[in-house]
Amino acid sequence: MFADFNRDNFPIVKVTMNGKPESHEDFDNFLGEWTKLYEERNDFIFIFDTENVSNPDIKYSIRMSQYIKNLRRKDYQFLQKSIILINRNKVRWMLDFIFSIQPPVADVYLIDTNKYTFDLSQIESINHEENGITYIQPSKPFISSIF
């Protein structure tokens, strides 16, 4: 399984990602779990642990940007913020690509775990001005008509 959703600390949902999606169905399952959170109609925060992701495929980046576009159409965003733990430049490049096509629907904090150590106690007070943390603000897409 590409992504494991842990809701033990809800409204914080930790998503541990491993390897890469093995099929469209594997990626669809990931998106399906995300959709279920919206269907439950409760605010939540994502922590994505991407430290074990390997060689992300560009086709899933495009599908992810399309999914974000669909989320943007919702009347209310239950996702309040995302914290994405990264330790590889390839994953960083993939995220930069996704968010250049379709900006996030909520605040995103990219944390380079090679430079910064994050734990749950920091979730409310995360400071994007610290070394190793990049903040991406939700906004309107620049090229939304294409994707």
ABEGO torsion letter per residue (X at the ends): XABBBBAAAOABBBBBBBEBBABAAAAAAAAAAAAAAAAAGBBBBBBBBAAABBGBBAAAAAAAAAAAAAAAABABBABABBBBBBABAAAAAAAAAAAAABBBABBBBBBBAAABBBBAAAAAABBAABBGBBBBBBBBBAAAAAX
